Amino acid sequence: MENIKDYIESGVLELYVLGDLPEAEKLEVERLRAMHPEIDVELQSIEESMWNYSRLHAISPEDSSRDKFLSRIDLKEDRPPVLTMHPKKERTNFYKYALVACVSLLLVSIVVIFNLTTKLKDRDQRILSLETSNQKFANQVNYQKKQVDDSRRYLEIYRNPQQYKLVTLKGTDKAPDASMKIAFDAVQKQVLIDLSSLNLPTIDDQHQYQLWAIVDDKPVDLGVFDYSPSGDGLLSMKSVTNAKAFAVTQEKRGGSPVPTLSEMVVMGGI
């Protein structure tokens, strides 16, 4: 469905995973996630991608430190020197001093490596933080861009009554208080639902609303859509020409080839 695809690509889901959405929009994402498997799959994919990224750039701490290393070294003078192969005092001292020099060099190397590792870890953490901030900013820009685009389309519709016919659909006996608005451009064959105008009964997850156009006294399927009381923007439906009226019915999820007249909730003529 086009509106679900647009919703997934809007950047809202990434903001949800990062925890940057207001509480009302967060609840809306969770509600739609329960209704649409494709949204749930996309959220799992985003969460897995961010987890893999963090694991890829993580630096594990050293298993040992300088103090632990020192505690394991015993250079007491009264112990027999390592690699003593000659009874002479001079050779014994040579090996002892050589061992001390090697150990000292090793300690210096450990300190240098530890400092370099710490600096690299701090640098990678700063890079990861910067990349995360950039991703958050990009998601926010995409979200704001979508809102700006929707506002422009609203202005275009309401400023061009010659091009767009605004059709108000009113409730039937099944739902007397229901209502919604549709913008119809007969030249461009566009049908747009004003999501902010929807006032429809809430239905379960097994059903969807389906829009119909009446052409030559016959119903023509214009696609299905979901209802959210807090929805906004314009939803593009299937193209149609010579429509004389529009109606909306409740159908099983995925839509029906013919309308269920007993489930008609709103209808309106041009």
C-alpha positions in Angstrom: 0.0 0.0 0.0 1.4 3.4 -1.0 0.9 5.1 2.4 2.7 2.4 4.3 5.7 2.5 1.9 5.8 6.3 2.3 5.6 6.0 6.0 8.5 3.5 6.1 10.6 5.8 3.9 9.8 9.0 5.8 12.5 8.5 8.5 9.9 8.2 11.4 11.0 4.6 12.1 14.7 5.5 12.4 13.8 8.3 14.9 11.6 5.8 16.8 14.5 3.3 17.2 16.8 6.1 18.3 14.2 7.4 20.8 13.8 10.8 19.2 10.1 10.9 18.6 7.5 12.7 20.8 5.4 10.4 23.0 2.3 10.7 20.8 4.2 9.8 17.6 6.0 6.9 19.4 2.6 5.5 20.4 1.4 5.8 16.8 4.4 3.9 15.5 3.8 1.1 18.0 0.1 1.0 17.0 1.0 0.7 13.3 3.7 -1.8 14.0 1.1 -4.1 15.5 -1.2 -3.6 12.5 1.3 -3.9 9.7 3.9 -6.7 9.5 6.0 -4.8 7.0 6.5 -2.0 9.6 7.5 -4.5 12.2 10.0 -6.1 9.8 11.4 -2.7 8.9 11.8 -1.8 12.6 13.6 -5.1 13.3 15.9 -4.5 10.4 16.8 -1.0 11.6 17.4 -2.2 15.2 19.6 -5.1 13.9 21.6 -2.7 11.6 22.3 -0.3 14.5 23.3 -3.2 16.8 25.6 -4.6 14.2 27.2 -1.2 13.6 27.8 -0.7 17.3 29.4 -4.1 17.6 31.5 -3.6 14.6 33.0 -0.3 16.0 33.2 -1.5 19.7 36.7 -1.9 21.3 36.9 -4.4 24.1 38.9 -3.4 27.2 42.3 -5.0 27.8 42.2 -8.3 29.8 45.2 -7.2 31.8 46.6 -4.0 33.1 50.1 -2.8 34.0 49.5 -3.5 37.7 48.3 -7.0 37.1 51.4 -7.6 34.9 53.8 -6.3 37.6 52.2 -8.4 40.2 53.1 -11.5 38.3 56.8 -10.6 38.0 59.2 -11.5 40.8 62.8 -10.2 40.4 64.1 -10.9 44.0 67.9 -10.9 44.1 68.0 -14.1 46.2 66.4 -16.2 43.5 68.6 -18.1 41.0 68.9 -16.1 37.7 67.1 -17.5 34.7 69.3 -19.3 32.1 72.3 -19.6 34.4 74.7 -21.7 32.3 78.1 -20.7 33.6 79.4 -20.7 37.2 81.2 -17.4 36.8 79.9 -14.3 38.6 80.2 -12.1 35.6 78.0 -14.2 33.3 75.4 -14.6 36.0 75.2 -10.9 36.4 75.0 -10.4 32.7 71.9 -12.6 32.4 70.3 -11.0 35.4 70.9 -7.5 34.0 69.7 -8.6 30.5 66.5 -10.0 32.0 65.9 -6.8 33.9 66.5 -4.7 30.8 64.1 -6.9 28.8 61.4 -6.7 31.4 61.8 -2.9 31.6 61.5 -2.6 27.9 58.4 -4.8 28.0 56.8 -2.6 30.7 57.5 0.5 28.7 55.9 -1.2 25.6 52.9 -2.2 27.6 52.3 1.4 28.8 52.7 2.8 25.3 50.3 0.2 23.8 47.8 0.8 26.6 47.9 4.6 26.0 47.5 4.2 22.2 44.6 1.7 22.7 42.9 4.2 25.0 43.3 7.0 22.5 42.1 4.9 19.6 39.0 3.8 21.7 38.2 7.4 22.5 38.6 8.4 18.9 36.3 5.6 17.6 33.7 6.5 20.2 33.8 10.2 19.1 33.5 9.0 15.4 30.5 6.7 16.3 28.9 9.5 18.3 29.3 11.9 15.4 27.9 9.4 12.9 24.9 8.7 15.1 24.3 12.4 15.4 24.5 12.8 11.7 22.0 10.0 11.2 19.6 11.5 13.7 19.9 14.9 11.9 19.3 13.2 8.5 16.2 11.4 9.8 14.8 14.6 11.3 15.5 16.4 8.0 13.6 13.7 6.0 10.7 13.9 8.5 10.5 17.7 8.3 10.8 17.6 4.5 7.8 15.2 4.3 5.7 17.6 6.5 6.8 20.6 4.2 5.8 18.6 1.1 2.4 17.7 2.6 1.8 21.4 3.5 2.7 22.5 -0.1 0.3 20.0 -1.6 -2.5 21.2 0.8 -1.9 24.7 -0.4 -1.9 23.7 -4.0 -5.2 21.9 -3.6 -7.0 24.6 -1.7 -5.7 27.4 -3.9 -6.8 25.7 -7.2 -10.5 24.8 -7.0 -10.6 24.8 -10.8 -8.1 21.9 -10.9 -9.0 20.0 -7.7 -12.6 19.2 -6.7 -12.9 18.8 -3.0 -15.5 16.1 -2.3 -16.9 15.7 1.2 -18.1 12.1 2.0 -20.7 11.9 4.7 -21.8 9.1 7.0 -24.3 6.5 6.0 -26.9 4.7 8.3 -24.1 2.4 9.4 -21.9 5.3 10.7 -24.0 8.5 10.8 -21.2 10.6 12.4 -18.5 9.5 9.9 -17.0 11.9 7.4 -13.9 12.5 5.3 -12.6 14.6 2.4 -11.2 13.7 -1.0 -9.4 15.9 -3.6 -10.1 14.8 -7.2 -8.1 16.1 -10.2 -10.0 14.8 -13.3 -7.3 16.1 -15.6 -4.3 14.4 -13.9 -6.6 11.5 -12.8 -5.5 12.0 -9.2 -7.4 11.0 -6.1 -6.0 12.2 -2.8 -7.4 11.4 0.6 -7.0 14.2 3.2 -5.9 12.0 6.2 -6.4 14.9 8.7 -10.1 15.0 7.7 -10.8 11.3 8.5 -13.5 10.7 11.0 -14.3 7.0 10.7 -15.2 4.1 13.1 -12.2 2.2 14.4 -11.9 -1.3 13.0 -9.9 -4.4 14.0 -6.6 -5.5 12.4 -8.3 -8.0 10.1 -10.1 -5.3 8.2 -9.3 -2.2 6.1 -11.2 0.7 4.6 -11.5 0.6 0.8 -12.2 3.6 -1.4 -14.5 3.3 -4.4 -15.3 5.6 -7.3 -18.7 5.5 -9.0 -18.1 5.5 -12.8 -21.0 5.0 -15.2 -23.0 3.7 -12.3 -20.5 1.0 -11.5 -18.0 0.9 -8.5 -14.3 1.1 -9.3 -11.7 0.0 -6.8 -9.3 2.8 -5.8 -7.4 0.9 -3.2 -7.4 0.3 0.6 -6.2 2.4 3.5 -5.9 2.3 7.2 -7.5 4.8 9.6 -5.6 6.6 12.3 -7.3 9.4 14.4 -4.0 11.3 14.5 -3.1 10.9 10.8 -2.2 13.8 8.6 -0.9 14.5 5.1 -2.4 13.4 1.7 -2.7 9.8 0.6 -2.6 9.1 -3.1 -5.0 6.4 -4.3 -5.5 4.7 -7.7 -6.1 6.9 -10.7 -9.6 7.3 -12.2 -11.5 9.3 -14.7 -15.2 10.4 -15.1 -15.9 9.7 -11.4 -19.3 11.0 -10.3 -19.1 10.0 -6.6 -17.0 8.3 -4.1 -17.7 5.8 -1.3 -15.8 3.9 1.4 -16.6 0.4 2.7 -15.1 -1.8 5.4 -13.5 -4.9 3.8 -11.2 -7.7 4.8 -7.6 -6.7 4.9 -6.3 -6.5 1.3 -9.6 -5.3 -0.2 -12.4 -6.8 -2.1 -13.1 -7.0 -5.9 -16.6 -5.7 -5.2 -17.9 -3.4 -2.4 -19.8 -4.8 0.5 -22.7 -2.4 0.5 -23.9 -3.3 4.0 -20.4 -2.1 5.2 -20.5 1.3 3.5 -19.6 4.0 6.0 -19.4 7.2 3.9 -20.4 8.4 0.5 -20.4 11.7 -1.4 -21.1 13.0 -5.0 -19.1 15.5 -7.0 
